[in-house]
Amino acid sequence: MGNRPAAWSVVLGVLATVTLPVAVVATRYSSSYELLHAGFAIPVAVAAGIGAVVLARKARAVDRATLGRAASGKAATWGRILGIIGLCLAASATISVAVYGVLTAAD
């Protein structure tokens, strides 16, 4: 019996981490989208990052309740780390879009 929250935490953590880089690369190969359009992926990265951190916390609680028999400590740790990285990427993208907005409004 595995720990499903730990596995989903890793999945959401990977999704949170790769969402923004994939969105940026997609704008490079598209003629109809500009780099600023990659900002629409920010809420996806935030939601996946928060979900990964919450599920990692739940997985750790399950692991503690089963006295480590769920064997999900490493997966929960990786899910939490990837979720936090995704949140950091989303925060930096939000700051970048905000600075761009301020600079274009100043023109």
C-alpha positions as CSV (number, residue, x, y, z in Angstrom):
1,M,0.0,0.0,0.0
2,G,1.5,3.3,-1.1
3,N,1.0,6.8,0.0
4,R,-1.1,8.5,-2.8
5,P,-0.7,12.0,-1.4
6,A,3.1,11.7,-1.7
7,A,2.9,10.5,-5.3
8,W,0.5,13.3,-6.2
9,S,2.7,15.8,-4.4
10,V,5.6,14.9,-6.7
11,V,3.4,15.0,-9.8
12,L,2.1,18.5,-8.9
13,G,5.6,19.6,-7.9
14,V,6.9,18.7,-11.3
15,L,4.0,20.4,-13.0
16,A,4.5,23.6,-10.9
17,T,8.2,23.6,-11.7
18,V,8.0,23.0,-15.5
19,T,4.8,25.1,-16.2
20,L,6.5,28.5,-16.6
21,P,9.6,27.3,-18.5
22,V,7.4,25.4,-20.9
23,A,5.2,28.4,-21.4
24,V,8.2,30.6,-22.2
25,V,9.6,28.1,-24.6
26,A,6.2,27.8,-26.3
27,T,6.2,31.5,-27.0
28,R,9.5,31.2,-28.7
29,Y,8.2,28.8,-31.2
30,S,4.8,30.5,-31.8
31,S,4.3,33.3,-34.1
32,S,1.0,34.4,-32.6
33,Y,2.1,34.6,-28.9
34,E,4.6,36.9,-27.3
35,L,6.7,36.4,-24.2
36,L,4.2,38.4,-22.1
37,H,1.5,35.8,-22.9
38,A,3.5,33.2,-20.9
39,G,2.3,35.1,-17.8
40,F,-1.1,33.4,-18.1
41,A,0.7,30.2,-16.8
42,I,1.5,31.9,-13.5
43,P,-1.8,30.9,-11.8
44,V,-1.3,27.3,-13.0
45,A,2.1,27.2,-11.4
46,V,0.8,28.7,-8.2
47,A,-2.1,26.3,-7.9
48,A,0.2,23.3,-8.6
49,G,2.8,24.5,-6.2
50,I,0.4,25.0,-3.4
51,G,-1.2,21.7,-4.1
52,A,2.2,20.0,-4.0
53,V,3.1,21.5,-0.7
54,V,-0.3,20.7,0.9
55,L,-0.2,17.1,-0.3
56,A,3.4,16.7,0.9
57,R,2.3,17.8,4.3
58,K,-0.6,15.3,4.2
59,A,1.8,12.6,3.1
60,R,4.1,13.3,6.0
61,A,1.2,13.0,8.4
62,V,0.2,9.6,6.9
63,D,3.8,8.5,7.1
64,R,4.0,9.5,10.8
65,A,0.6,7.8,11.5
66,T,1.8,4.5,10.0
67,L,5.2,4.8,11.8
68,G,7.1,5.0,8.5
69,R,5.5,1.9,6.9
70,A,4.0,4.0,4.1
71,A,7.6,4.6,3.0
72,S,6.8,8.0,1.5
73,G,9.2,10.3,3.3
74,K,11.5,10.9,0.3
75,A,8.6,11.3,-2.2
76,A,6.9,13.8,0.2
77,T,10.2,15.7,0.5
78,W,10.7,15.9,-3.2
79,G,7.1,17.0,-3.8
80,R,7.6,19.8,-1.2
81,I,10.9,20.9,-2.7
82,L,9.5,20.9,-6.3
83,G,6.3,22.7,-5.1
84,I,8.4,25.4,-3.4
85,I,10.6,25.8,-6.5
86,G,7.4,26.2,-8.6
87,L,6.1,28.8,-6.2
88,C,9.4,30.7,-6.4
89,L,9.3,30.6,-10.2
90,A,5.7,31.9,-10.1
91,A,6.7,34.7,-7.7
92,S,9.6,35.8,-9.9
93,A,7.4,35.7,-13.0
94,T,4.8,37.8,-11.2
95,I,7.4,40.4,-10.3
96,S,8.7,40.4,-13.8
97,V,5.2,41.0,-15.3
98,A,4.6,43.7,-12.7
99,V,7.8,45.5,-13.5
100,Y,7.0,45.3,-17.2
101,G,3.6,46.8,-16.5
102,V,5.1,49.7,-14.5
103,L,7.7,50.4,-17.1
104,T,5.2,50.4,-20.0
105,A,2.8,52.6,-18.0
106,A,5.6,55.1,-17.5
107,D,5.9,55.6,-21.2
